[in-house]
Structure formats: structure tokens, C-alpha cells
Amino acid sequence: QVQLAESGGGLVQPGGSLRLSCAASGNFFSLYAVGWYRQAPGKQRELVAALTSGERANYADSVKGRFTISREDAKKMVYLQMNSLKPEDTAVYYCNAKHDYNLRVYWGQGTQVTVSS
């Protein structure tokens, strides 16, 4: 069982930066792939960035070169560094963890990111 709690969202101007954090509880966190998803009003939830337990990363085309996902397993933390933010990045951002073997998936409650002048 894993519980996830996001933080770091807020209001930022276009071109600005934010760093989202996701704190995890539970054991064997290193056996989970982790990811960040987002959901804008009226749209489906979409993958933003993912990082396997072996630290292979993949990104949505819309954020490549601007966002960076990272993890610190010893601290049970996942981060999303977001640079050069655009209004279309406005959404609720969710942290996600998926066990490598039993494939159970866990979600956080989400944190709002608003990019606006």
C-alpha cells in the first residue's frame, strides 16, 4: 500500500517555473514506477512524465525540454520541475505510482497549477 501527497502547485506567470513534489508512504518505494499526470477542465487526464524504477524517463511531447521528472527513493519523493510554463499547462497535477510486479496503481489527491498573467 502506498499513499501519495502532492505539493508545490500554485499560480505562476507564463514563462515561470514551479517544482511539484510528491511524498510517498509505504515500503519498497524503489519497486514502483512513478509518474505525473494532469487534468484540465473538460479534458481527460493525460500523462505528463513517467519514470521507471530503473530511472528511464518519458515525457509527453507537449512538455519535452521544459519539464523534468526525478525521484529520491531514500526519501520516498518524486519531483516535477516545470520551466517555461504556458497557459495550456494549467491543470490539476496528480502523482501516480505503479508497482513493478503486482501492477497496483496509486494516486495522490492532486495539486492545482495555474499559469496566467
N, C-alpha and C positions, 0 to 999 in steps of 0.2 A: 504494500500500500504506500502510495506517495501522495503527499499534499503539496500543492504549489501556490505560491503567493507572489503576484506581480507588484512592482512599484516603479516609480520614476516617470509616469506619464504626466501630461500637463499641456499647457498652451505655449506654443512657440511660433515665432515668425517664420515665414518662408526663408529658406537658406540656413536656418538654425540647426541646432543639434540637440538630441536628447539621448540619454542612456537608460534603457529599461533593465530592470533586474528581476530575477525570478528566484525566490528562495524555496528550496525543496526540503521536505522532511521525509523520513523513512530510511531504509537500509539499502545498501548496494546501489547507490545512485549511479555509479560508473557503468552499470549494466543497462542503462536507459539511453536511447536516442532522445534528443530534446529538440524542440522547435518553437518558433514564434509564428503565430497566425494572427490575422486581423480580420475584422468585420466592420465594414462601413454601413451606414444606414441604407436599408433597402437592397443590400448586396449579400451574397453568400460569403461565408468565412473562407479565407484563402491563406495558403501557405506563404509566409514571408521568407523564412530562413529555417534551415534544419541542420543539425549537427549530430552525426552518429557517435556511438560510444568510442569509435576509433578516430573521432575528430575529423571525419570527412564532412565538408560543408556544402550545401547547395542553397541557392537563392532564387527567388522569383526574379524574372527578367527586369521587372519594374524597379527593383531595389539594388541590383548588382552595381558594385562600385560605390554605393552610398551607405549601405548597411553592413555591419559585421556582427556575426553571432560568435559567442565564445562561452566556455564553461570552466568552472573551477570545481572539480569533483570533491576535493578535500573539504571545501566549504559548502558543497551542495548548492551551487549557484549557477545560474545561466544569465547571460547578458545579451542585450541587443544594442549596439552602438549605432545610432541613426544620425547621419550627417546630410547636409544639403536637403533638408526636408522640404517637401512640396505640399500644397493644399490637398492633393489627392492622396497623401499618406494619412490623412485624418481618418481615424477608426478606433475601435476598441481592440487592443492588442492582448492576445492570450498566450500564455506559456503552456507548453504541451510536453509530456514525457511518455515514451512508449518503451515497455520492457523488451529487451532483445530476444527473450526466449518465450515467455508466455504471451507476449504481444498485447498485454493490457495497456490501456491508454488512460492518461490522467490529464485533467485540465485545471488551470487556475481560474480565478473569477474575472480576470481581465483588468486592464488599465486604459483609461481614455487618453488618446493623443490627438490634439487639435492643432493643426497648422493653419494659422490665419494671421493676417496683418490687422 
